[in-house]
């Protein structure tokens, strides 16, 4: 697992055409914006199991108590 540190408004690029932006950090939660091509499914981990075919899963909010302000 690759672990990266980012601040608000900083980005992470994944492959070609996928960008994850840290929109904000508040109350132990990270708010993420994900830009990806239409053919790439982006879902929260808890809804991935509800789909009939495998999906690429992403968390929209991640609990990170060490970043709480």
PDB file with SEQRES, HELIX, SHEET and CRYST1 records, atoms N, CA, C and O in Angstrom:
SEQRES   1 A   69  UNK UNK UNK UNK UNK UNK UNK UNK UNK UNK UNK UNK UNK          
SEQRES   2 A   69  UNK UNK UNK UNK UNK UNK UNK UNK UNK UNK UNK UNK UNK          
SEQRES   3 A   69  UNK UNK UNK UNK UNK UNK UNK UNK UNK UNK UNK UNK UNK          
SEQRES   4 A   69  UNK UNK UNK UNK UNK UNK UNK UNK UNK UNK UNK UNK UNK          
SEQRES   5 A   69  UNK UNK UNK UNK UNK UNK UNK UNK UNK UNK UNK UNK UNK          
SEQRES   6 A   69  UNK UNK UNK UNK                                              
HELIX    1 AA1 UNK A   45  UNK A   48  1                                   4    
HELIX    2 AA2 UNK A   65  UNK A   67  5                                   3    
SHEET    1 AA1 4 UNK A  11  UNK A  14  0                                        
SHEET    2 AA1 4 UNK A  18  UNK A  26 -1                                        
SHEET    3 AA1 4 UNK A  29  UNK A  35 -1                                        
SHEET    4 AA1 4 UNK A  61  UNK A  63 -1                                        
CRYST1    1.000    1.000    1.000  90.00  90.00  90.00 P 1           1          
ATOM      1  N   UNK A   1       0.848  -1.172   0.000  1.00  0.00           N  
ATOM      2  CA  UNK A   1       0.000   0.000   0.000  1.00  0.00           C  
ATOM      3  C   UNK A   1       0.897   1.240   0.000  1.00  0.00           C  
ATOM      4  O   UNK A   1       1.829   1.349   0.797  1.00  0.00           O  
ATOM      5  N   UNK A   2       0.606   2.139  -0.879  1.00  0.00           N  
ATOM      6  CA  UNK A   2       1.304   3.423  -0.929  1.00  0.00           C  
ATOM      7  C   UNK A   2       0.568   4.402  -0.023  1.00  0.00           C  
ATOM      8  O   UNK A   2      -0.647   4.561  -0.145  1.00  0.00           O  
ATOM      9  N   UNK A   3       1.280   5.055   0.876  1.00  0.00           N  
ATOM     10  CA  UNK A   3       0.681   6.029   1.787  1.00  0.00           C  
ATOM     11  C   UNK A   3       1.235   7.404   1.430  1.00  0.00           C  
ATOM     12  O   UNK A   3       2.449   7.606   1.424  1.00  0.00           O  
ATOM     13  N   UNK A   4       0.346   8.349   1.134  1.00  0.00           N  
ATOM     14  CA  UNK A   4       0.739   9.701   0.746  1.00  0.00           C  
ATOM     15  C   UNK A   4       0.123  10.717   1.691  1.00  0.00           C  
ATOM     16  O   UNK A   4      -0.983  10.517   2.193  1.00  0.00           O  
ATOM     17  N   UNK A   5       0.828  11.787   1.928  1.00  0.00           N  
ATOM     18  CA  UNK A   5       0.294  12.902   2.713  1.00  0.00           C  
ATOM     19  C   UNK A   5      -0.025  14.042   1.759  1.00  0.00           C  
ATOM     20  O   UNK A   5       0.792  14.387   0.905  1.00  0.00           O  
ATOM     21  N   UNK A   6      -1.203  14.624   1.901  1.00  0.00           N  
ATOM     22  CA  UNK A   6      -1.628  15.740   1.058  1.00  0.00           C  
ATOM     23  C   UNK A   6      -2.316  16.759   1.928  1.00  0.00           C  
ATOM     24  O   UNK A   6      -2.905  16.411   2.951  1.00  0.00           O  
ATOM     25  N   UNK A   7      -2.248  18.007   1.537  1.00  0.00           N  
ATOM     26  CA  UNK A   7      -2.971  19.086   2.210  1.00  0.00           C  
ATOM     27  C   UNK A   7      -4.189  19.445   1.366  1.00  0.00           C  
ATOM     28  O   UNK A   7      -4.341  18.973   0.239  1.00  0.00           O  
ATOM     29  N   UNK A   8      -5.052  20.286   1.927  1.00  0.00           N  
ATOM     30  CA  UNK A   8      -6.232  20.741   1.200  1.00  0.00           C  
ATOM     31  C   UNK A   8      -5.822  21.338  -0.139  1.00  0.00           C  
ATOM     32  O   UNK A   8      -4.852  22.092  -0.222  1.00  0.00           O  
ATOM     33  N   UNK A   9      -6.561  20.998  -1.177  1.00  0.00           N  
ATOM     34  CA  UNK A   9      -6.378  21.433  -2.564  1.00  0.00           C  
ATOM     35  C   UNK A   9      -5.203  20.769  -3.277  1.00  0.00           C  
ATOM     36  O   UNK A   9      -4.951  21.074  -4.442  1.00  0.00           O  
ATOM     37  N   UNK A  10      -4.482  19.873  -2.614  1.00  0.00           N  
ATOM     38  CA  UNK A  10      -3.421  19.127  -3.287  1.00  0.00           C  
ATOM     39  C   UNK A  10      -4.021  17.886  -3.923  1.00  0.00           C  
ATOM     40  O   UNK A  10      -5.088  17.424  -3.519  1.00  0.00           O  
ATOM     41  N   UNK A  11      -3.326  17.346  -4.924  1.00  0.00           N  
ATOM     42  CA  UNK A  11      -3.877  16.252  -5.718  1.00  0.00           C  
ATOM     43  C   UNK A  11      -2.963  15.038  -5.750  1.00  0.00           C  
ATOM     44  O   UNK A  11      -1.769  15.115  -5.461  1.00  0.00           O  
ATOM     45  N   UNK A  12      -3.574  13.908  -6.116  1.00  0.00           N  
ATOM     46  CA  UNK A  12      -2.873  12.661  -6.385  1.00  0.00           C  
ATOM     47  C   UNK A  12      -3.351  12.191  -7.752  1.00  0.00           C  
ATOM     48  O   UNK A  12      -4.553  12.178  -8.016  1.00  0.00           O  
ATOM     49  N   UNK A  13      -2.430  11.808  -8.617  1.00  0.00           N  
ATOM     50  CA  UNK A  13      -2.782  11.278  -9.939  1.00  0.00           C  
ATOM     51  C   UNK A  13      -2.619   9.766  -9.914  1.00  0.00           C  
ATOM     52  O   UNK A  13      -1.627   9.247  -9.402  1.00  0.00           O  
ATOM     53  N   UNK A  14      -3.609   9.056 -10.474  1.00  0.00           N  
ATOM     54  CA  UNK A  14      -3.582   7.601 -10.544  1.00  0.00           C  
ATOM     55  C   UNK A  14      -3.691   7.219 -12.010  1.00  0.00           C  
ATOM     56  O   UNK A  14      -4.724   7.449 -12.639  1.00  0.00           O  
ATOM     57  N   UNK A  15      -2.644   6.645 -12.550  1.00  0.00           N  
ATOM     58  CA  UNK A  15      -2.666   6.245 -13.953  1.00  0.00           C  
ATOM     59  C   UNK A  15      -2.950   7.432 -14.851  1.00  0.00           C  
ATOM     60  O   UNK A  15      -2.575   8.564 -14.548  1.00  0.00           O  
ATOM     61  N   UNK A  16      -3.621   7.155 -15.963  1.00  0.00           N  
ATOM     62  CA  UNK A  16      -3.970   8.198 -16.929  1.00  0.00           C  
ATOM     63  C   UNK A  16      -5.407   8.642 -16.707  1.00  0.00           C  
ATOM     64  O   UNK A  16      -6.323   7.823 -16.777  1.00  0.00           O  
ATOM     65  N   UNK A  17      -5.615   9.906 -16.444  1.00  0.00           N  
ATOM     66  CA  UNK A  17      -6.964  10.445 -16.388  1.00  0.00           C  
ATOM     67  C   UNK A  17      -7.691  10.354 -15.068  1.00  0.00           C  
ATOM     68  O   UNK A  17      -8.866  10.715 -15.001  1.00  0.00           O  
ATOM     69  N   UNK A  18      -7.041   9.885 -14.007  1.00  0.00           N  
ATOM     70  CA  UNK A  18      -7.697   9.821 -12.699  1.00  0.00           C  
ATOM     71  C   UNK A  18      -6.955  10.753 -11.747  1.00  0.00           C  
ATOM     72  O   UNK A  18      -5.751  10.616 -11.534  1.00  0.00           O  
ATOM     73  N   UNK A  19      -7.699  11.704 -11.176  1.00  0.00           N  
ATOM     74  CA  UNK A  19      -7.123  12.667 -10.241  1.00  0.00           C  
ATOM     75  C   UNK A  19      -7.969  12.701  -8.978  1.00  0.00           C  
ATOM     76  O   UNK A  19      -9.194  12.808  -9.041  1.00  0.00           O  
ATOM     77  N   UNK A  20      -7.308  12.610  -7.835  1.00  0.00           N  
ATOM     78  CA  UNK A  20      -7.975  12.708  -6.541  1.00  0.00           C  
ATOM     79  C   UNK A  20      -7.501  14.006  -5.893  1.00  0.00           C  
ATOM     80  O   UNK A  20      -6.300  14.229  -5.738  1.00  0.00           O  
ATOM     81  N   UNK A  21      -8.461  14.865  -5.513  1.00  0.00           N  
ATOM     82  CA  UNK A  21      -8.145  16.153  -4.902  1.00  0.00           C  
ATOM     83  C   UNK A  21      -8.670  16.180  -3.474  1.00  0.00           C  
ATOM     84  O   UNK A  21      -9.818  15.810  -3.228  1.00  0.00           O  
ATOM     85  N   UNK A  22      -7.844  16.613  -2.536  1.00  0.00           N  
ATOM     86  CA  UNK A  22      -8.294  16.799  -1.150  1.00  0.00           C  
ATOM     87  C   UNK A  22      -9.052  18.119  -1.111  1.00  0.00           C  
ATOM     88  O   UNK A  22      -8.457  19.187  -1.251  1.00  0.00           O  
ATOM     89  N   UNK A  23     -10.365  18.043  -0.921  1.00  0.00           N  
ATOM     90  CA  UNK A  23     -11.205  19.240  -0.905  1.00  0.00           C  
ATOM     91  C   UNK A  23     -11.247  19.895   0.463  1.00  0.00           C  
ATOM     92  O   UNK A  23     -11.388  21.112   0.573  1.00  0.00           O  
ATOM     93  N   UNK A  24     -11.124  19.087   1.502  1.00  0.00           N  
ATOM     94  CA  UNK A  24     -11.157  19.655   2.839  1.00  0.00           C  
ATOM     95  C   UNK A  24     -10.931  18.603   3.904  1.00  0.00           C  
ATOM     96  O   UNK A  24     -11.118  17.408   3.671  1.00  0.00           O  
ATOM     97  N   UNK A  25     -10.528  19.061   5.069  1.00  0.00           N  
ATOM     98  CA  UNK A  25     -10.318  18.198   6.224  1.00  0.00           C  
ATOM     99  C   UNK A  25     -11.059  18.849   7.380  1.00  0.00           C  
ATOM    100  O   UNK A  25     -10.788  19.996   7.735  1.00  0.00           O  
ATOM    101  N   UNK A  26     -12.007  18.101   7.974  1.00  0.00           N  
ATOM    102  CA  UNK A  26     -12.816  18.683   9.040  1.00  0.00           C  
ATOM    103  C   UNK A  26     -13.337  17.580   9.945  1.00  0.00           C  
ATOM    104  O   UNK A  26     -13.860  16.572   9.469  1.00  0.00           O  
ATOM    105  N   UNK A  27     -13.196  17.769  11.228  1.00  0.00           N  
ATOM    106  CA  UNK A  27     -13.759  16.830  12.189  1.00  0.00           C  
ATOM    107  C   UNK A  27     -13.289  15.398  12.017  1.00  0.00           C  
ATOM    108  O   UNK A  27     -14.084  14.477  12.200  1.00  0.00           O  
ATOM    109  N   UNK A  28     -12.042  15.176  11.676  1.00  0.00           N  
ATOM    110  CA  UNK A  28     -11.529  13.823  11.519  1.00  0.00           C  
ATOM    111  C   UNK A  28     -11.923  13.156  10.218  1.00  0.00           C  
ATOM    112  O   UNK A  28     -11.733  11.950  10.064  1.00  0.00           O  
ATOM    113  N   UNK A  29     -12.468  13.913   9.278  1.00  0.00           N  
ATOM    114  CA  UNK A  29     -12.864  13.369   7.975  1.00  0.00           C  
ATOM    115  C   UNK A  29     -12.167  14.127   6.861  1.00  0.00           C  
ATOM    116  O   UNK A  29     -11.929  15.331   6.955  1.00  0.00           O  
ATOM    117  N   UNK A  30     -11.848  13.398   5.812  1.00  0.00           N  
ATOM    118  CA  UNK A  30     -11.244  14.003   4.628  1.00  0.00           C  
ATOM    119  C   UNK A  30     -12.280  13.981   3.520  1.00  0.00           C  
ATOM    120  O   UNK A  30     -12.876  12.939   3.248  1.00  0.00           O  
ATOM    121  N   UNK A  31     -12.500  15.112   2.883  1.00  0.00           N  
ATOM    122  CA  UNK A  31     -13.445  15.203   1.767  1.00  0.00           C  
ATOM    123  C   UNK A  31     -12.622  15.177   0.485  1.00  0.00           C  
ATOM    124  O   UNK A  31     -11.741  16.013   0.285  1.00  0.00           O  
ATOM    125  N   UNK A  32     -12.919  14.197  -0.394  1.00  0.00           N  
ATOM    126  CA  UNK A  32     -12.160  13.994  -1.619  1.00  0.00           C  
ATOM    127  C   UNK A  32     -13.001  14.283  -2.845  1.00  0.00           C  
ATOM    128  O   UNK A  32     -14.199  14.001  -2.867  1.00  0.00           O  
ATOM    129  N   UNK A  33     -12.377  14.841  -3.860  1.00  0.00           N  
ATOM    130  CA  UNK A  33     -12.991  14.992  -5.176  1.00  0.00           C  
ATOM    131  C   UNK A  33     -12.257  14.053  -6.118  1.00  0.00           C  
ATOM    132  O   UNK A  33     -11.026  14.044  -6.143  1.00  0.00           O  
ATOM    133  N   UNK A  34     -12.989  13.265  -6.891  1.00  0.00           N  
ATOM    134  CA  UNK A  34     -12.373  12.279  -7.778  1.00  0.00           C  
ATOM    135  C   UNK A  34     -12.805  12.552  -9.205  1.00  0.00           C  
ATOM    136  O   UNK A  34     -13.997  12.552  -9.511  1.00  0.00           O  
ATOM    137  N   UNK A  35     -11.832  12.786 -10.080  1.00  0.00           N  
ATOM    138  CA  UNK A  35     -12.098  12.943 -11.509  1.00  0.00           C  
ATOM    139  C   UNK A  35     -11.574  11.697 -12.194  1.00  0.00           C  
ATOM    140  O   UNK A  35     -10.413  11.324 -12.027  1.00  0.00           O  
ATOM    141  N   UNK A  36     -12.448  11.049 -12.974  1.00  0.00           N  
ATOM    142  CA  UNK A  36     -12.060   9.824 -13.671  1.00  0.00           C  
ATOM    143  C   UNK A  36     -12.854   9.720 -14.969  1.00  0.00           C  
ATOM    144  O   UNK A  36     -13.938  10.292 -15.082  1.00  0.00           O  
ATOM    145  N   UNK A  37     -12.321   8.995 -15.946  1.00  0.00           N  
ATOM    146  CA  UNK A  37     -13.073   8.778 -17.186  1.00  0.00           C  
ATOM    147  C   UNK A  37     -14.390   8.065 -16.891  1.00  0.00           C  
ATOM    148  O   UNK A  37     -14.506   7.346 -15.899  1.00  0.00           O  
ATOM    149  N   UNK A  38     -15.375   8.268 -17.753  1.00  0.00           N  
ATOM    150  CA  UNK A  38     -16.696   7.653 -17.574  1.00  0.00           C  
ATOM    151  C   UNK A  38     -16.650   6.139 -17.434  1.00  0.00           C  
ATOM    152  O   UNK A  38     -17.457   5.555 -16.710  1.00  0.00           O  
ATOM    153  N   UNK A  39     -15.716   5.505 -18.121  1.00  0.00           N  
ATOM    154  CA  UNK A  39     -15.655   4.037 -18.096  1.00  0.00           C  
ATOM    155  C   UNK A  39     -15.066   3.491 -16.791  1.00  0.00           C  
ATOM    156  O   UNK A  39     -15.065   2.278 -16.581  1.00  0.00           O  
ATOM    157  N   UNK A  40     -14.573   4.353 -15.925  1.00  0.00           N  
ATOM    158  CA  UNK A  40     -14.032   3.934 -14.627  1.00  0.00           C  
ATOM    159  C   UNK A  40     -15.103   4.153 -13.568  1.00  0.00           C  
ATOM    160  O   UNK A  40     -15.533   5.283 -13.333  1.00  0.00           O  
ATOM    161  N   UNK A  41     -15.533   3.068 -12.929  1.00  0.00           N  
ATOM    162  CA  UNK A  41     -16.520   3.176 -11.852  1.00  0.00           C  
ATOM    163  C   UNK A  41     -15.816   3.596 -10.572  1.00  0.00           C  
ATOM    164  O   UNK A  41     -14.773   3.048 -10.217  1.00  0.00           O  
ATOM    165  N   UNK A  42     -16.387   4.564  -9.887  1.00  0.00           N  
ATOM    166  CA  UNK A  42     -15.853   5.030  -8.605  1.00  0.00           C  
ATOM    167  C   UNK A  42     -16.988   4.946  -7.598  1.00  0.00           C  
ATOM    168  O   UNK A  42     -18.018   5.598  -7.763  1.00  0.00           O  
ATOM    169  N   UNK A  43     -16.802   4.143  -6.553  1.00  0.00           N  
ATOM    170  CA  UNK A  43     -17.827   3.945  -5.533  1.00  0.00           C  
ATOM    171  C   UNK A  43     -17.187   3.882  -4.164  1.00  0.00           C  
ATOM    172  O   UNK A  43     -15.991   3.622  -4.034  1.00  0.00           O  
ATOM    173  N   UNK A  44     -18.000   4.123  -3.137  1.00  0.00           N  
ATOM    174  CA  UNK A  44     -17.536   3.901  -1.771  1.00  0.00           C  
ATOM    175  C   UNK A  44     -17.380   2.401  -1.561  1.00  0.00           C  
ATOM    176  O   UNK A  44     -18.065   1.602  -2.201  1.00  0.00           O  
ATOM    177  N   UNK A  45     -16.484   2.026  -0.667  1.00  0.00           N  
ATOM    178  CA  UNK A  45     -16.205   0.618  -0.414  1.00  0.00           C  
ATOM    179  C   UNK A  45     -17.455  -0.151   0.006  1.00  0.00           C  
ATOM    180  O   UNK A  45     -17.629  -1.299  -0.401  1.00  0.00           O  
ATOM    181  N   UNK A  46     -18.321   0.451   0.804  1.00  0.00           N  
ATOM    182  CA  UNK A  46     -19.491  -0.277   1.308  1.00  0.00           C  
ATOM    183  C   UNK A  46     -20.541  -0.562   0.241  1.00  0.00           C  
ATOM    184  O   UNK A  46     -21.376  -1.443   0.448  1.00  0.00           O  
ATOM    185  N   UNK A  47     -20.540   0.138  -0.887  1.00  0.00           N  
ATOM    186  CA  UNK A  47     -21.507  -0.156  -1.945  1.00  0.00           C  
ATOM    187  C   UNK A  47     -20.922  -1.044  -3.035  1.00  0.00           C  
ATOM    188  O   UNK A  47     -21.654  -1.488  -3.919  1.00  0.00           O  
ATOM    189  N   UNK A  48     -19.637  -1.310  -2.993  1.00  0.00           N  
ATOM    190  CA  UNK A  48     -19.024  -2.172  -4.010  1.00  0.00           C  
ATOM    191  C   UNK A  48     -19.592  -3.585  -3.966  1.00  0.00           C  
ATOM    192  O   UNK A  48     -19.785  -4.197  -5.017  1.00  0.00           O  
ATOM    193  N   UNK A  49     -19.861  -4.110  -2.793  1.00  0.00           N  
ATOM    194  CA  UNK A  49     -20.395  -5.455  -2.656  1.00  0.00           C  
ATOM    195  C   UNK A  49     -21.819  -5.585  -3.161  1.00  0.00           C  
ATOM    196  O   UNK A  49     -22.284  -6.703  -3.378  1.00  0.00           O  
ATOM    197  N   UNK A  50     -22.526  -4.483  -3.356  1.00  0.00           N  
ATOM    198  CA  UNK A  50     -23.909  -4.517  -3.819  1.00  0.00           C  
ATOM    199  C   UNK A  50     -24.012  -4.611  -5.331  1.00  0.00           C  
ATOM    200  O   UNK A  50     -25.092  -4.884  -5.856  1.00  0.00           O  
ATOM    201  N   UNK A  51     -22.926  -4.394  -6.036  1.00  0.00           N  
ATOM    202  CA  UNK A  51     -22.924  -4.427  -7.497  1.00  0.00           C  
ATOM    203  C   UNK A  51     -22.709  -5.866  -7.965  1.00  0.00           C  
ATOM    204  O   UNK A  51     -22.152  -6.682  -7.231  1.00  0.00           O  
ATOM    205  N   UNK A  52     -23.146  -6.176  -9.173  1.00  0.00           N  
ATOM    206  CA  UNK A  52     -23.039  -7.538  -9.685  1.00  0.00           C  
ATOM    207  C   UNK A  52     -21.678  -7.846 -10.293  1.00  0.00           C  
ATOM    208  O   UNK A  52     -21.310  -9.016 -10.403  1.00  0.00           O  
ATOM    209  N   UNK A  53     -20.925  -6.830 -10.689  1.00  0.00           N  
ATOM    210  CA  UNK A  53     -19.601  -7.078 -11.253  1.00  0.00           C  
ATOM    211  C   UNK A  53     -18.561  -6.302 -10.450  1.00  0.00           C  
ATOM    212  O   UNK A  53     -18.895  -5.316  -9.792  1.00  0.00           O  
ATOM    213  N   UNK A  54     -17.298  -6.742 -10.500  1.00  0.00           N  
ATOM    214  CA  UNK A  54     -16.260  -6.044  -9.725  1.00  0.00           C  
ATOM    215  C   UNK A  54     -16.158  -4.575 -10.111  1.00  0.00           C  
ATOM    216  O   UNK A  54     -16.313  -4.220 -11.279  1.00  0.00           O  
ATOM    217  N   UNK A  55     -15.902  -3.741  -9.143  1.00  0.00           N  
ATOM    218  CA  UNK A  55     -15.791  -2.301  -9.365  1.00  0.00           C  
ATOM    219  C   UNK A  55     -14.488  -1.793  -8.774  1.00  0.00           C  
ATOM    220  O   UNK A  55     -13.892  -2.434  -7.908  1.00  0.00           O  
ATOM    221  N   UNK A  56     -14.058  -0.651  -9.246  1.00  0.00           N  
ATOM    222  CA  UNK A  56     -12.953   0.056  -8.612  1.00  0.00           C  
ATOM    223  C   UNK A  56     -13.575   0.883  -7.496  1.00  0.00           C  
ATOM    224  O   UNK A  56     -14.493   1.666  -7.739  1.00  0.00           O  
ATOM    225  N   UNK A  57     -13.086   0.715  -6.291  1.00  0.00           N  
ATOM    226  CA  UNK A  57     -13.708   1.351  -5.135  1.00  0.00           C  
ATOM    227  C   UNK A  57     -12.843   2.473  -4.585  1.00  0.00           C  
ATOM    228  O   UNK A  57     -11.617   2.376  -4.551  1.00  0.00           O  
ATOM    229  N   UNK A  58     -13.496   3.519  -4.163  1.00  0.00           N  
ATOM    230  CA  UNK A  58     -12.804   4.642  -3.542  1.00  0.00           C  
ATOM    231  C   UNK A  58     -13.649   5.160  -2.399  1.00  0.00           C  
ATOM    232  O   UNK A  58     -14.878   5.173  -2.481  1.00  0.00           O  
ATOM    233  N   UNK A  59     -13.009   5.575  -1.356  1.00  0.00           N  
ATOM    234  CA  UNK A  59     -13.698   6.190  -0.233  1.00  0.00           C  
ATOM    235  C   UNK A  59     -13.844   7.670  -0.507  1.00  0.00           C  
ATOM    236  O   UNK A  59     -12.882   8.313  -0.927  1.00  0.00           O  
ATOM    237  N   UNK A  60     -15.023   8.230  -0.282  1.00  0.00           N  
ATOM    238  CA  UNK A  60     -15.211   9.665  -0.432  1.00  0.00           C  
ATOM    239  C   UNK A  60     -14.793  10.398   0.829  1.00  0.00           C  
ATOM    240  O   UNK A  60     -14.253  11.503   0.767  1.00  0.00           O  
ATOM    241  N   UNK A  61     -15.047   9.775   1.979  1.00  0.00           N  
ATOM    242  CA  UNK A  61     -14.626  10.365   3.241  1.00  0.00           C  
ATOM    243  C   UNK A  61     -13.857   9.304   4.007  1.00  0.00           C  
ATOM    244  O   UNK A  61     -14.315   8.168   4.134  1.00  0.00           O  
ATOM    245  N   UNK A  62     -12.696   9.670   4.514  1.00  0.00           N  
ATOM    246  CA  UNK A  62     -11.837   8.743   5.230  1.00  0.00           C  
ATOM    247  C   UNK A  62     -11.590   9.313   6.619  1.00  0.00           C  
ATOM    248  O   UNK A  62     -11.207  10.473   6.762  1.00  0.00           O  
ATOM    249  N   UNK A  63     -11.812   8.490   7.644  1.00  0.00           N  
ATOM    250  CA  UNK A  63     -11.560   8.943   9.005  1.00  0.00           C  
ATOM    251  C   UNK A  63     -10.055   8.999   9.248  1.00  0.00           C  
ATOM    252  O   UNK A  63      -9.357   7.998   9.090  1.00  0.00           O  
ATOM    253  N   UNK A  64      -9.568  10.155   9.626  1.00  0.00           N  
ATOM    254  CA  UNK A  64      -8.150  10.334   9.923  1.00  0.00           C  
ATOM    255  C   UNK A  64      -8.013  11.229  11.157  1.00  0.00           C  
ATOM    256  O   UNK A  64      -7.771  12.429  11.030  1.00  0.00           O  
ATOM    257  N   UNK A  65      -8.165  10.650  12.337  1.00  0.00           N  
ATOM    258  CA  UNK A  65      -8.144  11.449  13.558  1.00  0.00           C  
ATOM    259  C   UNK A  65      -6.883  12.295  13.716  1.00  0.00           C  
ATOM    260  O   UNK A  65      -6.956  13.379  14.294  1.00  0.00           O  
ATOM    261  N   UNK A  66      -5.742  11.846  13.228  1.00  0.00           N  
ATOM    262  CA  UNK A  66      -4.516  12.617  13.406  1.00  0.00           C  
ATOM    263  C   UNK A  66      -4.538  13.931  12.643  1.00  0.00           C  
ATOM    264  O   UNK A  66      -3.719  14.805  12.929  1.00  0.00           O  
ATOM    265  N   UNK A  67      -5.456  14.110  11.667  1.00  0.00           N  
ATOM    266  CA  UNK A  67      -5.554  15.348  10.914  1.00  0.00           C  
ATOM    267  C   UNK A  67      -6.624  16.292  11.461  1.00  0.00           C  
ATOM    268  O   UNK A  67      -6.784  17.407  10.965  1.00  0.00           O  
ATOM    269  N   UNK A  68      -7.351  15.847  12.475  1.00  0.00           N  
ATOM    270  CA  UNK A  68      -8.418  16.691  13.019  1.00  0.00           C  
ATOM    271  C   UNK A  68      -7.833  18.002  13.524  1.00  0.00           C  
ATOM    272  O   UNK A  68      -6.792  18.033  14.182  1.00  0.00           O  
ATOM    273  N   UNK A  69      -8.534  19.078  13.197  1.00  0.00           N  
ATOM    274  CA  UNK A  69      -8.041  20.404  13.601  1.00  0.00           C  
ATOM    275  C   UNK A  69      -8.604  20.809  14.940  1.00  0.00           C  
ATOM    276  O   UNK A  69      -8.298  21.893  15.436  1.00  0.00           O  
TER     277      UNK A  69                                                      
END                                                                             
